[in-house]
Amino acid sequence: MELVYVDEADRILGQDLSGNVLAEVCFPTNGPDTVRITHTYVDPTLRGQGVAGELMEKACGKLAREGKKAVPVCSYAVAWFQKNPGRQDLLAQQ
């Protein structure tokens, strides 16, 4: 299934061609230059196809462009950053 990604202020959505949200990663502001990655969701019909990883890459690209750092909170985001050492530069110091 083809997804269209929509970049919003504090989340990135994956929608089907009819506009139904089938995936999302949410990253509300945590401070002037940091966000908290609080939620990732992928519809069961799309799981196991790399959609969550693609959402995380898109979120990381947005954060890098905006000069922001992330505090991963949701279990998927925590595990994703552990598996992607090339993105450690986007983690906020805690």
Biopython code that builds the backbone (N, CA, C, O; Angstrom):
import numpy as np
from Bio.PDB.StructureBuilder import StructureBuilder

atoms = [
    (1, "MET", "N", (0.841, -1.182, 0.000)),
    (1, "MET", "CA", (0.000, 0.000, 0.000)),
    (1, "MET", "C", (0.883, 1.241, 0.000)),
    (1, "MET", "O", (1.874, 1.312, 0.727)),
    (2, "GLU", "N", (0.524, 2.187, -0.799)),
    (2, "GLU", "CA", (1.266, 3.430, -0.875)),
    (2, "GLU", "C", (0.809, 4.389, 0.210)),
    (2, "GLU", "O", (-0.390, 4.592, 0.405)),
    (3, "LEU", "N", (1.768, 4.978, 0.917)),
    (3, "LEU", "CA", (1.455, 5.969, 1.937)),
    (3, "LEU", "C", (1.933, 7.341, 1.477)),
    (3, "LEU", "O", (2.957, 7.472, 0.807)),
    (4, "VAL", "N", (1.174, 8.342, 1.851)),
    (4, "VAL", "CA", (1.549, 9.732, 1.646)),
    (4, "VAL", "C", (1.907, 10.262, 3.027)),
    (4, "VAL", "O", (1.113, 10.161, 3.962)),
    (5, "TYR", "N", (3.096, 10.823, 3.152)),
    (5, "TYR", "CA", (3.538, 11.329, 4.445)),
    (5, "TYR", "C", (3.228, 12.806, 4.554)),
    (5, "TYR", "O", (3.514, 13.586, 3.646)),
    (6, "VAL", "N", (2.638, 13.182, 5.681)),
    (6, "VAL", "CA", (2.246, 14.559, 5.949)),
    (6, "VAL", "C", (3.048, 15.037, 7.150)),
    (6, "VAL", "O", (2.992, 14.434, 8.222)),
    (7, "ASP", "N", (3.781, 16.102, 6.971)),
    (7, "ASP", "CA", (4.644, 16.672, 8.001)),
    (7, "ASP", "C", (3.874, 17.781, 8.710)),
    (7, "ASP", "O", (3.575, 18.816, 8.115)),
    (8, "GLU", "N", (3.556, 17.562, 9.978)),
    (8, "GLU", "CA", (2.889, 18.578, 10.786)),
    (8, "GLU", "C", (3.872, 19.113, 11.821)),
    (8, "GLU", "O", (4.998, 18.624, 11.918)),
    (9, "ALA", "N", (3.461, 20.097, 12.581)),
    (9, "ALA", "CA", (4.366, 20.747, 13.535)),
    (9, "ALA", "C", (4.983, 19.766, 14.519)),
    (9, "ALA", "O", (6.185, 19.831, 14.779)),
    (10, "ASP", "N", (4.186, 18.860, 15.071)),
    (10, "ASP", "CA", (4.699, 17.966, 16.102)),
    (10, "ASP", "C", (4.424, 16.488, 15.833)),
    (10, "ASP", "O", (4.427, 15.668, 16.751)),
    (11, "ARG", "N", (4.189, 16.164, 14.576)),
    (11, "ARG", "CA", (4.010, 14.758, 14.209)),
    (11, "ARG", "C", (4.142, 14.594, 12.699)),
    (11, "ARG", "O", (4.040, 15.549, 11.929)),
    (12, "ILE", "N", (4.373, 13.350, 12.313)),
    (12, "ILE", "CA", (4.387, 13.003, 10.900)),
    (12, "ILE", "C", (3.385, 11.873, 10.729)),
    (12, "ILE", "O", (3.426, 10.873, 11.445)),
    (13, "LEU", "N", (2.494, 12.045, 9.778)),
    (13, "LEU", "CA", (1.434, 11.077, 9.521)),
    (13, "LEU", "C", (1.722, 10.305, 8.246)),
    (13, "LEU", "O", (2.311, 10.835, 7.304)),
    (14, "GLY", "N", (1.306, 9.060, 8.225)),
    (14, "GLY", "CA", (1.295, 8.265, 7.014)),
    (14, "GLY", "C", (-0.162, 8.003, 6.657)),
    (14, "GLY", "O", (-0.882, 7.342, 7.406)),
    (15, "GLN", "N", (-0.591, 8.518, 5.520)),
    (15, "GLN", "CA", (-1.989, 8.393, 5.107)),
    (15, "GLN", "C", (-2.082, 7.579, 3.832)),
    (15, "GLN", "O", (-1.174, 7.579, 3.001)),
    (16, "ASP", "N", (-3.221, 6.875, 3.695)),
    (16, "ASP", "CA", (-3.463, 6.219, 2.414)),
    (16, "ASP", "C", (-3.954, 7.271, 1.420)),
    (16, "ASP", "O", (-4.105, 8.438, 1.779)),
    (17, "LEU", "N", (-4.198, 6.875, 0.203)),
    (17, "LEU", "CA", (-4.579, 7.833, -0.833)),
    (17, "LEU", "C", (-5.949, 8.462, -0.597)),
    (17, "LEU", "O", (-6.300, 9.455, -1.233)),
    (18, "SER", "N", (-6.735, 7.871, 0.337)),
    (18, "SER", "CA", (-8.033, 8.448, 0.698)),
    (18, "SER", "C", (-7.933, 9.396, 1.884)),
    (18, "SER", "O", (-8.933, 9.988, 2.290)),
    (19, "GLY", "N", (-6.730, 9.546, 2.447)),
    (19, "GLY", "CA", (-6.544, 10.461, 3.579)),
    (19, "GLY", "C", (-6.688, 9.818, 4.937)),
    (19, "GLY", "O", (-6.631, 10.513, 5.951)),
    (20, "ASN", "N", (-6.874, 8.500, 4.991)),
    (20, "ASN", "CA", (-6.976, 7.811, 6.281)),
    (20, "ASN", "C", (-5.594, 7.686, 6.907)),
    (20, "ASN", "O", (-4.646, 7.262, 6.247)),
    (21, "VAL", "N", (-5.480, 8.055, 8.183)),
    (21, "VAL", "CA", (-4.194, 7.958, 8.883)),
    (21, "VAL", "C", (-3.955, 6.500, 9.257)),
    (21, "VAL", "O", (-4.736, 5.900, 9.995)),
    (22, "LEU", "N", (-2.860, 5.937, 8.737)),
    (22, "LEU", "CA", (-2.506, 4.549, 9.004)),
    (22, "LEU", "C", (-1.225, 4.418, 9.810)),
    (22, "LEU", "O", (-0.886, 3.322, 10.257)),
    (23, "ALA", "N", (-0.511, 5.515, 10.003)),
    (23, "ALA", "CA", (0.729, 5.486, 10.770)),
    (23, "ALA", "C", (1.046, 6.904, 11.237)),
    (23, "ALA", "O", (0.674, 7.888, 10.599)),
    (24, "GLU", "N", (1.745, 6.978, 12.370)),
    (24, "GLU", "CA", (2.157, 8.295, 12.841)),
    (24, "GLU", "C", (3.274, 8.172, 13.856)),
    (24, "GLU", "O", (3.420, 7.152, 14.530)),
    (25, "VAL", "N", (4.053, 9.225, 13.949)),
    (25, "VAL", "CA", (5.029, 9.406, 15.019)),
    (25, "VAL", "C", (4.771, 10.804, 15.577)),
    (25, "VAL", "O", (4.684, 11.779, 14.830)),
    (26, "CYS", "N", (4.652, 10.884, 16.901)),
    (26, "CYS", "CA", (4.339, 12.155, 17.561)),
    (26, "CYS", "C", (5.539, 12.617, 18.370)),
    (26, "CYS", "O", (6.163, 11.826, 19.078)),
    (27, "PHE", "N", (5.859, 13.907, 18.262)),
    (27, "PHE", "CA", (7.008, 14.453, 18.978)),
    (27, "PHE", "C", (6.705, 15.874, 19.456)),
    (27, "PHE", "O", (7.169, 16.847, 18.862)),
    (28, "PRO", "N", (5.914, 15.986, 20.550)),
    (28, "PRO", "CA", (5.606, 17.318, 21.080)),
    (28, "PRO", "C", (6.853, 18.004, 21.645)),
    (28, "PRO", "O", (7.821, 17.355, 22.041)),
    (29, "THR", "N", (6.795, 19.313, 21.666)),
    (29, "THR", "CA", (7.892, 20.126, 22.167)),
    (29, "THR", "C", (8.136, 19.829, 23.642)),
    (29, "THR", "O", (7.203, 19.686, 24.432)),
    (30, "ASN", "N", (9.423, 19.741, 23.990)),
    (30, "ASN", "CA", (9.829, 19.466, 25.361)),
    (30, "ASN", "C", (10.609, 20.644, 25.938)),
    (30, "ASN", "O", (10.839, 20.705, 27.146)),
    (31, "GLY", "N", (11.002, 21.548, 25.110)),
    (31, "GLY", "CA", (11.783, 22.720, 25.492)),
    (31, "GLY", "C", (12.077, 23.512, 24.237)),
    (31, "GLY", "O", (11.576, 23.165, 23.167)),
    (32, "PRO", "N", (12.864, 24.554, 24.329)),
    (32, "PRO", "CA", (13.101, 25.391, 23.152)),
    (32, "PRO", "C", (13.744, 24.646, 21.991)),
    (32, "PRO", "O", (13.465, 24.950, 20.832)),
    (33, "ASP", "N", (14.601, 23.674, 22.288)),
    (33, "ASP", "CA", (15.307, 22.960, 21.221)),
    (33, "ASP", "C", (15.170, 21.449, 21.325)),
    (33, "ASP", "O", (15.946, 20.713, 20.716)),
    (34, "THR", "N", (14.189, 20.978, 22.092)),
    (34, "THR", "CA", (14.026, 19.530, 22.249)),
    (34, "THR", "C", (12.560, 19.130, 22.083)),
    (34, "THR", "O", (11.638, 19.913, 22.311)),
    (35, "VAL", "N", (12.396, 17.878, 21.676)),
    (35, "VAL", "CA", (11.067, 17.271, 21.586)),
    (35, "VAL", "C", (11.114, 15.936, 22.318)),
    (35, "VAL", "O", (12.188, 15.383, 22.556)),
    (36, "ARG", "N", (9.953, 15.434, 22.666)),
    (36, "ARG", "CA", (9.826, 14.092, 23.239)),
    (36, "ARG", "C", (9.109, 13.237, 22.199)),
    (36, "ARG", "O", (8.011, 13.579, 21.760)),
    (37, "ILE", "N", (9.721, 12.142, 21.814)),
    (37, "ILE", "CA", (9.046, 11.229, 20.885)),
    (37, "ILE", "C", (8.186, 10.313, 21.757)),
    (37, "ILE", "O", (8.679, 9.377, 22.387)),
    (38, "THR", "N", (6.889, 10.614, 21.772)),
    (38, "THR", "CA", (5.985, 9.989, 22.735)),
    (38, "THR", "C", (5.163, 8.835, 22.180)),
    (38, "THR", "O", (4.601, 8.048, 22.942)),
    (39, "HIS", "N", (5.088, 8.728, 20.852)),
    (39, "HIS", "CA", (4.140, 7.757, 20.305)),
    (39, "HIS", "C", (4.504, 7.420, 18.868)),
    (39, "HIS", "O", (4.760, 8.304, 18.052)),
    (40, "THR", "N", (4.522, 6.140, 18.577)),
    (40, "THR", "CA", (4.578, 5.687, 17.186)),
    (40, "THR", "C", (3.447, 4.688, 17.015)),
    (40, "THR", "O", (3.157, 3.887, 17.903)),
    (41, "TYR", "N", (2.824, 4.757, 15.862)),
    (41, "TYR", "CA", (1.722, 3.839, 15.571)),
    (41, "TYR", "C", (1.771, 3.460, 14.102)),
    (41, "TYR", "O", (2.000, 4.299, 13.231)),
    (42, "VAL", "N", (1.552, 2.176, 13.848)),
    (42, "VAL", "CA", (1.408, 1.675, 12.485)),
    (42, "VAL", "C", (0.214, 0.727, 12.479)),
    (42, "VAL", "O", (0.127, -0.177, 13.309)),
    (43, "ASP", "N", (-0.690, 0.936, 11.554)),
    (43, "ASP", "CA", (-1.861, 0.082, 11.414)),
    (43, "ASP", "C", (-1.412, -1.382, 11.267)),
    (43, "ASP", "O", (-0.414, -1.659, 10.602)),
    (44, "PRO", "N", (-2.140, -2.302, 11.879)),
    (44, "PRO", "CA", (-1.754, -3.716, 11.798)),
    (44, "PRO", "C", (-1.558, -4.240, 10.376)),
    (44, "PRO", "O", (-0.758, -5.152, 10.164)),
    (45, "THR", "N", (-2.265, -3.686, 9.411)),
    (45, "THR", "CA", (-2.128, -4.156, 8.025)),
    (45, "THR", "C", (-0.782, -3.790, 7.412)),
    (45, "THR", "O", (-0.399, -4.341, 6.379)),
    (46, "LEU", "N", (-0.051, -2.848, 8.054)),
    (46, "LEU", "CA", (1.226, -2.389, 7.509)),
    (46, "LEU", "C", (2.430, -2.816, 8.347)),
    (46, "LEU", "O", (3.571, -2.541, 7.975)),
    (47, "ARG", "N", (2.189, -3.472, 9.453)),
    (47, "ARG", "CA", (3.291, -3.840, 10.347)),
    (47, "ARG", "C", (4.224, -4.832, 9.680)),
    (47, "ARG", "O", (3.805, -5.663, 8.873)),
    (48, "GLY", "N", (5.494, -4.728, 10.032)),
    (48, "GLY", "CA", (6.503, -5.615, 9.473)),
    (48, "GLY", "C", (7.003, -5.198, 8.103)),
    (48, "GLY", "O", (7.745, -5.943, 7.463)),
    (49, "GLN", "N", (6.606, -4.010, 7.639)),
    (49, "GLN", "CA", (6.997, -3.533, 6.317)),
    (49, "GLN", "C", (7.958, -2.342, 6.379)),
    (49, "GLN", "O", (8.248, -1.721, 5.357)),
    (50, "GLY", "N", (8.449, -2.027, 7.580)),
    (50, "GLY", "CA", (9.405, -0.937, 7.721)),
    (50, "GLY", "C", (8.795, 0.451, 7.820)),
    (50, "GLY", "O", (9.513, 1.448, 7.735)),
    (51, "VAL", "N", (7.485, 0.531, 7.997)),
    (51, "VAL", "CA", (6.818, 1.840, 8.029)),
    (51, "VAL", "C", (7.233, 2.634, 9.262)),
    (51, "VAL", "O", (7.488, 3.833, 9.156)),
    (52, "ALA", "N", (7.306, 2.000, 10.422)),
    (52, "ALA", "CA", (7.686, 2.722, 11.642)),
    (52, "ALA", "C", (9.109, 3.269, 11.519)),
    (52, "ALA", "O", (9.376, 4.398, 11.933)),
    (53, "GLY", "N", (10.013, 2.484, 10.959)),
    (53, "GLY", "CA", (11.376, 2.952, 10.750)),
    (53, "GLY", "C", (11.428, 4.127, 9.792)),
    (53, "GLY", "O", (12.203, 5.063, 9.986)),
    (54, "GLU", "N", (10.606, 4.077, 8.763)),
    (54, "GLU", "CA", (10.545, 5.190, 7.811)),
    (54, "GLU", "C", (10.017, 6.452, 8.488)),
    (54, "GLU", "O", (10.513, 7.549, 8.233)),
    (55, "LEU", "N", (9.016, 6.299, 9.346)),
    (55, "LEU", "CA", (8.514, 7.451, 10.103)),
    (55, "LEU", "C", (9.611, 8.046, 10.975)),
    (55, "LEU", "O", (9.766, 9.265, 11.044)),
    (56, "MET", "N", (10.375, 7.176, 11.644)),
    (56, "MET", "CA", (11.458, 7.663, 12.503)),
    (56, "MET", "C", (12.516, 8.395, 11.686)),
    (56, "MET", "O", (13.021, 9.431, 12.117)),
    (57, "GLU", "N", (12.857, 7.871, 10.514)),
    (57, "GLU", "CA", (13.832, 8.557, 9.660)),
    (57, "GLU", "C", (13.312, 9.927, 9.246)),
    (57, "GLU", "O", (14.065, 10.902, 9.230)),
    (58, "LYS", "N", (12.034, 10.003, 8.913)),
    (58, "LYS", "CA", (11.460, 11.285, 8.515)),
    (58, "LYS", "C", (11.450, 12.261, 9.697)),
    (58, "LYS", "O", (11.734, 13.447, 9.531)),
    (59, "ALA", "N", (11.122, 11.755, 10.887)),
    (59, "ALA", "CA", (11.140, 12.607, 12.078)),
    (59, "ALA", "C", (12.556, 13.102, 12.359)),
    (59, "ALA", "O", (12.751, 14.272, 12.689)),
    (60, "CYS", "N", (13.544, 12.216, 12.230)),
    (60, "CYS", "CA", (14.933, 12.609, 12.467)),
    (60, "CYS", "C", (15.389, 13.649, 11.450)),
    (60, "CYS", "O", (16.104, 14.587, 11.804)),
    (61, "GLY", "N", (14.991, 13.497, 10.214)),
    (61, "GLY", "CA", (15.325, 14.489, 9.200)),
    (61, "GLY", "C", (14.745, 15.849, 9.540)),
    (61, "GLY", "O", (15.416, 16.870, 9.395)),
    (62, "LYS", "N", (13.517, 15.862, 9.984)),
    (62, "LYS", "CA", (12.863, 17.122, 10.368)),
    (62, "LYS", "C", (13.584, 17.751, 11.558)),
    (62, "LYS", "O", (13.847, 18.954, 11.563)),
    (63, "LEU", "N", (13.906, 16.935, 12.569)),
    (63, "LEU", "CA", (14.589, 17.459, 13.748)),
    (63, "LEU", "C", (15.965, 18.022, 13.375)),
    (63, "LEU", "O", (16.358, 19.083, 13.861)),
    (64, "ALA", "N", (16.682, 17.318, 12.526)),
    (64, "ALA", "CA", (18.003, 17.783, 12.100)),
    (64, "ALA", "C", (17.892, 19.117, 11.358)),
    (64, "ALA", "O", (18.678, 20.033, 11.601)),
    (65, "ARG", "N", (16.924, 19.224, 10.460)),
    (65, "ARG", "CA", (16.736, 20.476, 9.713)),
    (65, "ARG", "C", (16.403, 21.639, 10.635)),
    (65, "ARG", "O", (16.808, 22.775, 10.390)),
    (66, "GLU", "N", (15.655, 21.342, 11.707)),
    (66, "GLU", "CA", (15.224, 22.388, 12.628)),
    (66, "GLU", "C", (16.211, 22.607, 13.772)),
    (66, "GLU", "O", (15.992, 23.476, 14.616)),
    (67, "GLY", "N", (17.284, 21.837, 13.811)),
    (67, "GLY", "CA", (18.281, 21.987, 14.867)),
    (67, "GLY", "C", (17.784, 21.560, 16.231)),
    (67, "GLY", "O", (18.187, 22.127, 17.246)),
    (68, "LYS", "N", (16.908, 20.559, 16.264)),
    (68, "LYS", "CA", (16.333, 20.095, 17.531)),
    (68, "LYS", "C", (16.898, 18.734, 17.915)),
    (68, "LYS", "O", (17.418, 17.995, 17.079)),
    (69, "LYS", "N", (16.781, 18.426, 19.199)),
    (69, "LYS", "CA", (17.201, 17.140, 19.747)),
    (69, "LYS", "C", (15.980, 16.410, 20.277)),
    (69, "LYS", "O", (14.950, 17.018, 20.569)),
    (70, "ALA", "N", (16.111, 15.092, 20.396)),
    (70, "ALA", "CA", (14.983, 14.254, 20.806)),
    (70, "ALA", "C", (15.236, 13.559, 22.132)),
    (70, "ALA", "O", (16.362, 13.192, 22.469)),
    (71, "VAL", "N", (14.151, 13.392, 22.869)),
    (71, "VAL", "CA", (14.121, 12.540, 24.047)),
    (71, "VAL", "C", (13.133, 11.422, 23.708)),
    (71, "VAL", "O", (11.922, 11.640, 23.753)),
    (72, "PRO", "N", (13.630, 10.231, 23.371)),
    (72, "PRO", "CA", (12.701, 9.145, 23.045)),
    (72, "PRO", "C", (12.015, 8.633, 24.307)),
    (72, "PRO", "O", (12.672, 8.330, 25.303)),
    (73, "VAL", "N", (10.700, 8.541, 24.258)),
    (73, "VAL", "CA", (9.922, 8.082, 25.397)),
    (73, "VAL", "C", (9.213, 6.767, 25.070)),
    (73, "VAL", "O", (9.225, 5.840, 25.880)),
    (74, "CYS", "N", (8.605, 6.682, 23.906)),
    (74, "CYS", "CA", (7.887, 5.453, 23.566)),
    (74, "CYS", "C", (8.890, 4.324, 23.324)),
    (74, "CYS", "O", (10.021, 4.563, 22.901)),
    (75, "SER", "N", (8.468, 3.119, 23.594)),
    (75, "SER", "CA", (9.381, 1.971, 23.532)),
    (75, "SER", "C", (9.962, 1.768, 22.139)),
    (75, "SER", "O", (11.124, 1.382, 22.015)),
    (76, "TYR", "N", (9.186, 2.016, 21.092)),
    (76, "TYR", "CA", (9.715, 1.844, 19.740)),
    (76, "TYR", "C", (10.843, 2.836, 19.473)),
    (76, "TYR", "O", (11.889, 2.458, 18.944)),
    (77, "ALA", "N", (10.637, 4.099, 19.834)),
    (77, "ALA", "CA", (11.658, 5.125, 19.597)),
    (77, "ALA", "C", (12.933, 4.817, 20.377)),
    (77, "ALA", "O", (14.032, 4.990, 19.850)),
    (78, "VAL", "N", (12.805, 4.365, 21.614)),
    (78, "VAL", "CA", (13.979, 4.013, 22.417)),
    (78, "VAL", "C", (14.766, 2.911, 21.716)),
    (78, "VAL", "O", (15.981, 3.020, 21.551)),
    (79, "ALA", "N", (14.079, 1.860, 21.307)),
    (79, "ALA", "CA", (14.735, 0.733, 20.633)),
    (79, "ALA", "C", (15.317, 1.156, 19.288)),
    (79, "ALA", "O", (16.405, 0.713, 18.918)),
    (80, "TRP", "N", (14.609, 2.000, 18.559)),
    (80, "TRP", "CA", (15.080, 2.440, 17.243)),
    (80, "TRP", "C", (16.400, 3.196, 17.360)),
    (80, "TRP", "O", (17.325, 2.958, 16.584)),
    (81, "PHE", "N", (16.489, 4.107, 18.329)),
    (81, "PHE", "CA", (17.737, 4.856, 18.500)),
    (81, "PHE", "C", (18.879, 3.932, 18.919)),
    (81, "PHE", "O", (20.025, 4.161, 18.532)),
    (82, "GLN", "N", (18.589, 2.902, 19.696)),
    (82, "GLN", "CA", (19.623, 1.943, 20.084)),
    (82, "GLN", "C", (20.136, 1.174, 18.865)),
    (82, "GLN", "O", (21.319, 0.840, 18.799)),
    (83, "LYS", "N", (19.267, 0.895, 17.911)),
    (83, "LYS", "CA", (19.634, 0.138, 16.713)),
    (83, "LYS", "C", (20.206, 1.013, 15.606)),
    (83, "LYS", "O", (20.705, 0.494, 14.607)),
    (84, "ASN", "N", (20.143, 2.324, 15.766)),
    (84, "ASN", "CA", (20.608, 3.255, 14.734)),
    (84, "ASN", "C", (21.625, 4.223, 15.322)),
    (84, "ASN", "O", (21.310, 5.390, 15.557)),
    (85, "PRO", "N", (22.853, 3.741, 15.562)),
    (85, "PRO", "CA", (23.862, 4.601, 16.198)),
    (85, "PRO", "C", (24.217, 5.837, 15.380)),
    (85, "PRO", "O", (24.740, 6.804, 15.935)),
    (86, "GLY", "N", (23.952, 5.831, 14.099)),
    (86, "GLY", "CA", (24.231, 6.996, 13.274)),
    (86, "GLY", "C", (23.304, 8.173, 13.566)),
    (86, "GLY", "O", (23.524, 9.276, 13.066)),
    (87, "ARG", "N", (22.295, 7.949, 14.355)),
    (87, "ARG", "CA", (21.344, 9.020, 14.698)),
    (87, "ARG", "C", (21.494, 9.478, 16.152)),
    (87, "ARG", "O", (20.696, 10.284, 16.631)),
    (88, "GLN", "N", (22.509, 8.973, 16.853)),
    (88, "GLN", "CA", (22.718, 9.329, 18.248)),
    (88, "GLN", "C", (22.936, 10.834, 18.439)),
    (88, "GLN", "O", (22.661, 11.368, 19.513)),
    (89, "ASP", "N", (23.428, 11.514, 17.405)),
    (89, "ASP", "CA", (23.658, 12.947, 17.494)),
    (89, "ASP", "C", (22.369, 13.730, 17.687)),
    (89, "ASP", "O", (22.408, 14.901, 18.064)),
    (90, "LEU", "N", (21.236, 13.104, 17.436)),
    (90, "LEU", "CA", (19.951, 13.791, 17.602)),
    (90, "LEU", "C", (19.355, 13.609, 18.996)),
    (90, "LEU", "O", (18.294, 14.159, 19.290)),
    (91, "LEU", "N", (20.028, 12.842, 19.858)),
    (91, "LEU", "CA", (19.521, 12.615, 21.200)),
    (91, "LEU", "C", (19.911, 13.778, 22.113)),
    (91, "LEU", "O", (21.051, 14.243, 22.102)),
    (92, "ALA", "N", (18.948, 14.228, 22.894)),
    (92, "ALA", "CA", (19.210, 15.299, 23.863)),
    (92, "ALA", "C", (20.021, 14.730, 25.032)),
    (92, "ALA", "O", (19.844, 13.577, 25.425)),
    (93, "GLN", "N", (20.893, 15.546, 25.565)),
    (93, "GLN", "CA", (21.645, 15.157, 26.763)),
    (93, "GLN", "C", (20.688, 15.141, 27.953)),
    (93, "GLN", "O", (19.895, 16.064, 28.141)),
    (94, "GLN", "N", (20.774, 14.096, 28.740)),
    (94, "GLN", "CA", (19.856, 14.012, 29.894)),
    (94, "GLN", "C", (20.618, 13.966, 31.187)),
    (94, "GLN", "O", (20.014, 13.895, 32.257)),
]
sb = StructureBuilder()
sb.init_structure("model")
sb.init_model(0)
sb.init_chain("A")
sb.init_seg("    ")
for serial, (resi, resn, name, xyz) in enumerate(atoms, 1):
    if name == "N":
        sb.init_residue(resn, " ", resi, " ")
    sb.init_atom(name, np.array(xyz, "f"), 0.0, 1.0, " ", f" {name:<3s}", serial, name[0])
structure = sb.get_structure()
